[in-house]
Amino acid sequence: MTTPHNSSERSALVLGGAGFIGSHLVEDLLAGGSRVTVVDSMEYCYADNLEAARSSDRLTVITADVTRPDWEVEGHFDEIFHLAGVVATGDFVARPTAALWTSLLPLAKLLRYRADHRPEVKLLFASSSEVYGKAEVHPQPEEYVGHVDCIGPRSGYDEGKRAGESLIVGWARELGMDCACAIVRIFNTYGPRMTANGRLVPTMVHDALKNASIAVNRPGTQTRTLLDVRDCIRGLRKAIALQHPRPINIGGVETMPVRETAERIASAVESRTGRPVTLEWAPEIDADIARRRPDITRARELLDWQPTIPFEEGIERVIDYWQDR
């Protein structure tokens, strides 16, 4: 994989760049003038996620599985974002080994690439709030080590992210580096292009528009904080620029029970379509997380970052997206 490089422009590599967060990041990078190379298997995303970005002659899209032994990083990049992952709960429960290897195998190659060829390149690893597991501390600061079942149904994804962070800090210690790779722990993020395959916001919007009903997994009191993808992208861009040696939480600050989320989505869809949307109970999800909320003090202090987009505004964009689809 070789990308032509003009020394006067910045270049970025985005693993998982055709995914939900990745595609929004790609558009933001292109808008800033960067040349962008995307590597994605296209297995866990919608095929048209990069439709708007493909009009740019500064975009290169490579369909490849970054977990394969023959995949290597080649060429010149100023920034590399590792967003590749098996991130939907149903997917990583069904394919736990794929979830684990997708975090670890390309990360090892990225760290070697930086150490061997490009010590000045900036790396970012998209970790997850899943590293905290069924947290017993609320909200979760980055110093909290979590409460994770290493052999449970979520373990492939959870432990892949945790091991990825361990690999990064271990690599830095061994090589005497201040920071081998920026680590961002992303909490529940939503927006257009997120797959409606059980993921909270898009599935609720999709079902409300198509079936005029929303399934709420019992007990409905489990809480989430929801972050608009545009705020998430701002956080990622700031974090990769800083290259801080410790993990940084990026997430929303408004705690919302799942049932309330469904009610607010139902109300927004009713206002748009003029037809009532009903809520229906669904079985409790195995090993579901009851409470999750980030402590974003580190992001505020180091990145000058905090969420700015209210849920009411963000959800309208998701409804627009699903009405168009």
Secondary structure, DSSP 8 states (H G I E B T S, - for coil): ------TTS-EEEEETTTSHHHHHHHHHHHHTT-EEEEEE-SSSS-TTTTTTGGG-TTEEEEE--TTSTT----S--SEEEE-----SHHHHHH-HHHHHHHHHHHHHHHHHHHHHT-TT-EEEEEEEGGGGBS-SSSSB-TT---B--TTSTTHHHHHHHHHHHHHHHHHHHHHT-S-SSEEEEE--EE-TT---SS-HHHHHHHHHHHHSEEEEETTS--EEE-EEHHHHHHHHHHHHHH--SS-EEE----EEEHHHHHHHHHHHHHHHHSS--EEEEE---TT--S---B--HHIIIII-----S-HHHHHHHHHHHHHH-
